[in-house]
Amino acid sequence: MNQIATRTPKKDLVSALVWATGMIAVALGAKVAGTHGYIDGDTATRMVTCMTGLWLVWFGNRMPKAFAPSDCARRVKRVGGWVTVVSGLAYAGLWAFAPIPVAIWGGSGAVLLGVAVTLGFCLSQRAKLTD
């Protein structure tokens, strides 16, 4: 049996809780490390924000694997998933390596561009259905 058919809401909830726990652990770990002088505030911010980008990558990877009732919905999920993975990688990469002003604008721009591309693709699919 393939992975798509074996996904359950319970498995989805558990994996989301694991991500949430990991994100909180990274934030708390960064705070403790900053308090003890092991890292500075910028590094702590980068760690936590980069984790958000990695979560976007995880979520985007899961999108196309969820059940979709029609071919059109599957296409939208596939494109949305790819775009979310790419924008999440750009967001995480910029927060990991770019100067903070570049990471703020570039990372936010990558995510907004991803949303715009996905929305544009959804609207193009809708237009094809009404033709």
Helices and strands as residue ranges (DSSP letters): H 3-6, H 9-35, H 41-62, G 63-65, H 71-97, H 100-130
